[in-house]
Amino acid sequence: MRSQGDVFEQKARLFLEKNGLKFVAANQFFKCGELDLIMKQGTTFVFVEVRQRKNAKFGSAVESISYSKQQKWLNAANLWLASKGLSLDTADCRFDVVAFEGTNSPLWIENFLD
């Protein structure tokens, strides 16, 4: 459901902005995948995956990020960076997750792919 995803992406964006990150872009689509949010912290590009689960009955929001999803995330980020004349090898970047579980506050995991 795209509209529910939009709501949580907006919540994540506001949460990250309150924590000092600057908004760059949202919902960047590529054949290999999508980038939910692109933020910047200082000179670091932050590629953010936003996940939401009403409950953990089928696993947590964080657990839902499969290896396949991680590869798509990396490939999409590299394509986005390439459009700016950069790459994962040349740009200062990291991959964060903002997860929403039920009615709890967002869980922010920095450097998720490290």
Buried (B, 14 or more C-beta within 10 A) or exposed (E): EEEEBBBBBEBBBEBBEEEEBEEBEBEBEBEBBBBBBBBBBEEEBBBBBBBBBEEEEEEBBBEBBEEEEBEBBBBBBBBBBEEEEBEBEEBEBBBBBBBBBEEEEBBBBEEBBE
